[in-house]
Amino acid sequence: MMQTAHANAPRNASDRPAILTVDDLHVHFQTNRGIVKAVDGVSFDLREGERFGLVGESGSGKSTTALSIMRMIKPPGRIVGGKMLLHGKGGSTDLAQISNERVRELRLSSVSLIPQGSMNSLNPVRRVRDHFDDSILAHEPKMTKSAIRERAAELLTMVGLSRDVEKLYPHELSGGMKQRVCIALAITLEPRVIIADEPTSALDVVVQRRIMETLASIQQKLGASVLLVGHDMGLLAQFVDRLGVMYAGKLVEVGTIHEIFAAPKHPYTQMLISSLPTLAERGVFRGVPGIPPSLLNAPDGCLFYDRCPRHMDICRQVTPVLADVAPHQQAACHLYPQSTPTSS
């Protein structure tokens, strides 16, 4: 079960060095009506061997953050500020500044993506083995066909598929099988960072659990770090070590999964958790009232103001900053004096 898989995960990563540092990331989309600030000053660390989650409603900026790390933001979007430092033995590489050619070298070999839509990411007119050929030969052009076949078979076996799957076309696979193929492709060159962008979307709950068990097993075998993007608080709670809660392009809370569920600090986080269904209250569903603000000419102050049951006058005027509010926990909320910026 998922709980068992997570019990074996590295829970105490606070003393581990960071393998990826996102520092003050800004991503804008130019539209006919103006600039949309899809990601607005996001900062966090992903530590060695850690599972870090980004959660939030649709449009919160979590997938845009993940795609920015992969340098896969397409026009009219662009990264306008911030750093994305990939740390290694030879120093740190800023993914925001390196050339497109260098980015292609690092993809799969150092940082890889498990995409949200497996069917959209697999070429429907090419067999599974052709996808492995493309991925491996792009980095190891001298590798023989037989060696590639053996590597593909090994990877398919690692994700719980038969090696005969390599002969099939994507349309011959179930949704869960396609997602496992995407996981196998993502770990082809044993990357140190695996970014999973809602890898279980459109899958039923039984297949979701199996996919997450597979991802947990692979992460442990490789010793990799995982950045998991999702909107399902329950699913992330069973997998990640730490969680970042995003709202309207900003991080509003970051903490260990235990601390966030035991004592959530930000009202948005509290409402997300309270919206989870429980066996004690069957048939009772609680959503977060209201809708997120437009990121086109966003208002001053806290962007959660109109939906927050605990808002104050200062919330409409001053934007809170992410600050330490408890051990291993940060929040951007004026309920905590640390989050209110002081004038210089």
Residue pairs with C-beta under 8 A, 6 or more apart in sequence:
1 209
1 213
2 209
2 212
2 213
2 216
2 238
2 239
3 238
5 212
5 213
5 216
5 217
6 216
6 238
6 239
8 216
8 220
9 51
9 216
9 219
9 220
9 239
9 241
10 16
10 49
10 50
10 51
10 241
11 241
13 47
13 48
13 49
13 50
13 241
13 242
14 47
14 328
16 47
16 48
16 49
16 50
17 47
17 48
17 87
18 45
18 46
18 47
18 48
18 87
19 46
19 47
19 48
19 86
19 87
19 192
19 193
19 225
20 45
20 46
20 69
20 84
20 85
20 86
20 87
20 111
20 193
20 225
20 227
21 44
21 45
21 46
21 83
21 84
21 85
21 87
21 92
22 42
22 43
22 44
22 45
22 46
22 65
22 69
22 82
22 83
22 84
22 85
23 43
23 82
23 83
23 84
23 85
24 41
24 42
24 43
24 81
24 82
24 83
25 39
25 41
25 42
25 43
25 65
25 68
25 79
25 81
25 82
25 83
25 84
25 96
26 37
26 39
26 40
26 41
26 79
26 80
26 81
26 82
27 37
27 38
27 39
27 61
27 64
27 65
27 68
27 73
27 77
27 78
27 79
27 80
28 35
28 36
28 37
28 38
28 77
28 78
28 80
29 35
29 36
29 38
29 76
29 77
29 78
30 36
30 76
30 78
31 76
31 296
33 296
34 296
34 297
35 296
36 295
36 296
37 249
37 295
37 298
38 61
38 64
38 77
38 249
38 295
39 61
39 64
39 65
39 68
39 249
40 61
40 248
40 249
40 250
40 295
40 298
41 82
41 250
42 61
42 65
42 82
42 246
42 249
42 250
42 251
43 82
43 251
43 322
44 52
44 244
44 251
44 254
46 52
46 193
46 225
46 227
47 225
48 225
49 223
49 224
49 225
50 225
50 226
50 241
50 242
51 219
51 225
51 226
51 228
51 239
51 240
51 241
51 242
52 225
52 226
52 227
52 228
52 240
52 241
52 242
52 243
52 244
53 227
53 228
53 229
53 230
53 236
53 239
53 240
53 242
53 243
53 244
53 257
54 62
54 65
54 66
54 227
54 228
54 229
54 230
54 243
54 244
54 246
55 62
55 229
55 230
55 231
55 232
55 233
55 236
55 243
55 244
55 245
55 246
55 272
56 62
56 231
56 245
56 246
56 247
57 231
57 247
57 288
57 292
58 231
59 248
59 292
59 295
60 246
60 247
60 248
60 249
60 292
61 246
61 248
61 249
61 250
62 229
62 230
62 231
62 246
63 116
63 197
63 198
63 229
64 73
64 77
65 229
65 246
66 113
66 195
66 197
66 227
66 229
67 73
67 113
67 197
68 79
68 84
68 96
69 84
69 95
69 111
69 195
69 227
70 107
70 111
70 113
70 195
71 79
71 95
71 96
71 100
71 103
72 113
73 79
79 96
82 96
83 94
83 96
83 97
84 94
84 95
84 96
85 92
85 93
85 94
85 95
86 92
86 93
86 94
86 95
86 106
86 110
86 111
86 193
88 110
88 192
93 102
93 106
95 103
95 106
95 111
98 106
104 138
105 139
107 113
108 135
108 138
108 139
108 186
108 188
108 189
108 191
109 139
109 189
109 191
110 191
110 192
110 193
111 191
111 192
111 193
111 194
111 195
112 186
112 187
112 188
112 189
112 191
112 193
112 194
112 195
113 186
113 195
113 196
113 197
114 179
114 182
114 183
114 186
114 194
114 195
114 196
114 197
114 199
114 215
115 121
115 182
115 197
115 199
116 197
116 198
116 199
116 201
117 201
117 202
118 170
118 175
118 178
118 179
118 181
118 182
119 170
119 175
119 178
121 182
122 128
122 131
122 170
122 178
122 181
122 182
123 130
123 131
123 170
124 169
124 170
124 171
125 169
126 169
127 166
127 167
127 168
127 169
128 152
128 156
128 165
128 166
128 167
128 168
128 169
128 170
128 173
128 181
129 149
129 152
129 166
129 167
131 181
131 185
132 148
132 151
132 152
132 155
132 166
132 184
132 185
132 188
133 145
133 148
135 185
135 188
135 189
136 143
136 148
136 151
136 188
136 189
137 143
137 148
139 189
143 151
149 166
151 188
152 163
152 166
152 184
153 163
153 166
155 184
155 185
155 187
155 188
156 162
156 163
156 165
156 166
156 180
156 181
156 184
157 163
158 184
158 187
158 218
158 221
159 180
159 181
159 183
159 184
159 214
159 218
160 180
160 210
160 214
161 177
161 180
161 181
161 184
165 173
165 177
165 181
170 178
170 181
173 181
175 202
175 203
175 207
176 203
176 207
176 210
176 211
179 199
179 200
179 203
179 207
179 211
180 211
180 214
182 199
183 199
183 211
183 214
183 215
183 218
186 194
187 194
187 218
187 222
187 224
190 222
190 224
191 222
191 224
192 224
192 225
193 224
193 225
193 226
193 227
194 215
194 218
194 219
194 222
194 224
194 225
194 226
194 227
195 226
195 227
195 229
196 215
196 226
196 227
196 228
196 229
197 229
198 229
198 230
198 231
199 211
199 212
199 215
199 228
200 207
200 208
200 211
200 212
200 230
200 232
200 235
203 211
208 235
212 235
212 238
212 239
215 226
215 239
216 239
218 224
219 225
219 226
226 240
228 236
228 239
228 240
230 236
233 272
233 273
233 275
233 276
234 276
236 243
236 257
237 243
237 257
237 261
240 257
241 256
241 257
242 254
242 255
242 256
242 257
243 253
243 254
243 255
243 256
243 257
243 260
244 251
244 253
244 254
245 251
245 252
245 253
245 254
245 260
245 266
245 268
245 269
245 272
246 252
247 268
247 292
247 303
247 304
248 292
248 293
248 295
248 298
248 303
248 304
249 295
249 298
250 303
250 332
251 322
251 332
252 266
252 268
252 269
252 304
252 322
252 331
252 332
252 333
253 260
253 264
253 265
253 266
253 268
253 269
253 322
253 329
253 330
253 331
253 332
254 322
254 329
254 330
254 331
255 265
255 326
255 328
255 329
255 330
256 328
256 329
259 326
259 327
259 328
259 329
260 269
260 273
260 329
261 273
263 326
263 329
264 270
264 273
265 325
265 326
265 329
265 331
265 333
265 335
265 336
266 304
266 331
266 332
266 333
267 304
267 308
267 309
267 310
267 333
267 335
268 288
268 304
268 307
268 308
269 331
271 286
271 288
272 288
274 286
275 285
275 286
275 287
275 288
277 284
277 285
288 307
289 307
290 306
290 307
291 307
292 303
293 299
293 303
293 306
299 305
299 316
300 316
300 317
300 318
300 319
301 314
301 315
301 316
301 317
301 318
301 319
302 308
302 311
302 315
302 316
302 318
302 319
302 320
302 332
302 333
302 334
304 311
305 311
305 315
305 316
308 315
310 335
312 334
314 334
314 340
315 334
318 334
318 340
318 341
319 341
320 332
320 333
320 334
320 339
320 340
320 341
321 332
321 339
321 340
321 341
322 330
322 331
322 332
322 339
323 330
323 331
323 332
323 336
323 338
323 339
324 330
324 338
325 331
325 333
325 336
325 338
325 339
331 339
332 339
333 339
334 340
